[in-house]
């Protein structure tokens, strides 16, 4: 198996790029959906845009954390946040994230929705099949395929470190 090295420079997207990608993704989605489940943090912005475009009002969030261990691919995740089973049981649920890189988080959330009795479909802005740990599956919907390191506009020049150093100090 040949491993393709990642590009040295990241690809920075603008808000206009995101608008175009969501405009391409939204018509693919085969609703109606009973709920939209955004995976934090990356899925919040695209999830909100998709919910608005498709007029989905039942919006949920899931937060998953994988421990940093030497055998990271074998680690069990911790669900920091997940909707109650009753909110997704017997529902068509659109699971949204910004990117499918290795697929662990998305498949973990999808599996939990299935275990609760929901019918999940996955939509992402970017799909990276070359780095996916799940060679036999991928997202049902995606706007673009890439092998690049993507920097979304909501990730640029933000974060707690920047906010702490640039916040005006009270007099």
C-alpha positions in Angstrom: 0.0 0.0 0.0 1.4 3.4 -1.0 1.1 6.2 1.6 0.6 9.6 0.1 2.3 12.3 2.2 0.2 15.3 3.3 0.8 18.5 1.6 3.2 20.8 3.5 0.9 23.8 3.4 -2.7 23.9 4.7 -5.6 24.9 2.6 -7.4 27.9 4.1 -11.0 28.3 3.2 -13.0 31.5 3.1 -16.7 31.9 4.2 -17.5 32.2 0.4 -15.8 28.8 -0.1 -18.0 27.3 2.7 -21.1 28.9 1.1 -20.3 27.2 -2.2 -19.6 23.8 -0.5 -22.9 23.9 1.5 -24.7 25.0 -1.7 -23.3 21.9 -3.4 -24.0 19.6 -0.4 -27.5 20.6 0.6 -29.3 19.4 -2.6 -27.8 16.0 -2.3 -29.4 15.3 1.1 -32.4 13.0 0.8 -34.7 14.3 3.5 -36.9 14.8 5.2 -35.0 14.3 8.4 -36.5 14.2 11.8 -33.4 15.6 13.5 -29.9 16.9 12.7 -27.1 15.8 15.0 -24.0 18.1 14.9 -20.7 16.7 16.1 -18.9 19.3 18.2 -16.9 21.3 17.5 -16.3 21.1 13.7 -19.9 20.1 12.8 -21.6 23.1 14.5 -21.2 25.7 11.7 -21.9 23.4 8.8 -24.7 21.7 10.8 -26.3 25.1 11.4 -26.1 26.1 7.8 -27.6 22.8 6.6 -30.3 23.0 9.3 -31.2 26.4 8.0 -31.1 25.4 4.3 -33.3 22.3 4.9 -35.5 23.9 7.6 -34.6 21.3 10.2 -35.7 22.5 13.6 -34.9 19.5 15.8 -31.1 20.1 16.3 -29.0 18.0 18.6 -25.2 17.8 19.5 -22.8 15.1 20.3 -19.3 15.5 21.7 -16.9 12.6 21.6 -13.4 12.4 23.0 -10.8 9.7 22.3 -8.0 9.3 24.9 -4.4 10.0 23.7 -2.7 6.7 24.1 -0.1 4.8 22.2 -2.7 2.6 20.6 -5.1 5.4 19.8 -6.9 3.4 17.2 -7.9 0.9 19.8 -9.0 3.4 22.5 -12.7 3.5 23.6 -14.3 6.9 23.2 -15.9 8.9 25.9 -19.2 10.6 25.1 -19.0 14.0 26.7 -22.5 14.9 25.4 -25.1 12.9 23.5 -28.9 13.2 23.2 -31.1 10.9 25.1 -32.2 7.7 23.2 -35.8 8.9 23.2 -34.9 11.9 21.1 -33.5 9.8 18.2 -35.3 6.5 18.5 -37.3 5.7 15.3 -36.0 9.0 13.7 -34.1 9.7 10.5 -31.1 11.5 11.8 -28.7 13.5 9.7 -25.2 13.4 11.4 -23.1 16.4 10.4 -19.4 17.1 10.8 -16.9 19.3 9.0 -14.5 16.6 7.8 -14.2 12.8 7.7 -10.5 12.3 8.2 -10.0 8.9 9.8 -13.7 8.4 10.4 -13.5 7.3 14.1 -15.6 10.0 15.6 -18.3 10.0 12.9 -18.6 6.2 13.0 -18.8 6.2 16.8 -21.6 8.7 16.7 -23.4 6.9 13.9 -23.1 3.6 15.8 -24.6 5.2 18.9 -27.5 6.6 16.9 -28.1 3.1 15.5 -27.9 1.6 19.0 -30.5 4.0 20.2 -32.9 2.9 17.4 -32.3 5.8 15.1 -31.6 5.7 11.3 -28.5 7.9 10.7 -27.0 9.3 7.5 -23.7 11.2 7.5 -22.9 14.4 5.8 -19.6 16.2 5.8 -18.1 19.1 4.0 -14.8 17.3 3.2 -14.1 13.6 2.9 -10.5 12.2 3.1 -10.7 8.6 1.9 -6.9 8.3 1.8 -6.7 8.7 5.6 -10.0 6.8 6.5 -9.7 3.8 8.8 -13.0 2.6 7.4 -12.1 1.5 3.8 -15.5 -0.2 3.2 -17.6 2.8 4.1 -17.6 6.6 4.0 -20.1 9.4 4.4 -23.3 9.2 2.5 -22.9 12.8 1.5 -19.9 15.1 1.1 -19.2 18.3 -0.8 -15.5 17.7 -1.6 -12.8 15.0 -1.6 -9.4 16.1 -0.4 -6.1 14.9 0.9 -5.2 18.4 2.2 -5.1 19.8 5.7 -8.2 22.0 5.8 -8.4 25.2 7.8 -12.0 26.4 8.0 -12.8 30.1 8.4 -14.1 29.6 11.9 -10.8 28.1 13.0 -8.6 31.1 11.9 -7.2 33.5 14.5 -9.5 32.4 17.2 -9.3 30.3 20.3 -8.8 30.8 24.0 -5.1 31.8 23.7 -5.8 34.6 21.3 -8.8 35.8 23.2 -6.9 36.0 26.5 -4.1 38.0 24.9 -6.3 40.4 22.9 -9.2 41.0 25.3 -9.4 44.6 26.5 -8.5 44.8 30.1 -11.0 46.6 32.5 -9.8 50.0 33.7 
